[in-house]
Amino acid sequence: MALYIEMDKVNETNEFVEYSFGRGECVGLIRLDKANEAIHVINECPLDQSGRWSQRAAVKLIRLWREGRLPEKTHWAS
């Protein structure tokens, strides 16, 4: 099954970065703690019944952080 998740940066400080994730207006919110790479799902995406979208958004966010870039918009596609 193909999966496409839109991700938009909504907040960034020296301590953390937050992205919305989902599709269109139906989104969740995920936070990356920059000091220890801890991921916190603030709100699950209502379209995701299984929790897989937040897992994939977390993987994408950690990869971006380790690459040294946190773009305003990104996505997960598989």
C-alpha positions, -999 to 999 in steps of 0.1 A, spaced: 0 0 0 14 34 -10 16 60 18 20 98 14 23 121 45 27 158 42 48 175 69 50 212 76 72 230 102 50 249 126 74 258 154 111 258 161 132 268 191 168 260 202 153 231 222 128 215 198 111 215 164 75 207 157 59 196 125 23 189 115 18 157 96 -11 143 76 -30 154 46 -47 187 39 -64 200 70 -65 167 88 -31 167 106 -14 156 138 15 172 156 50 158 163 79 172 182 116 164 181 137 173 212 170 185 196 192 176 227 184 139 228 165 132 196 134 122 216 102 122 196 69 132 211 36 128 193 15 157 206 -16 148 185 -22 118 163 -35 124 128 -72 116 128 -68 99 94 -44 74 109 -61 46 127 -30 24 132 -4 50 144 18 42 114 18 78 101 33 91 134 60 64 132 70 74 97 69 111 105 92 104 134 117 85 112 116 114 86 121 140 113 151 122 129 167 117 94 164 154 86 178 164 120 208 141 115 214 156 80 214 190 95 184 204 78 148 211 89 129 224 59 96 243 61 79 216 41 87 180 35 69 146 31 71 109 36 63 88 6 66 50 3 
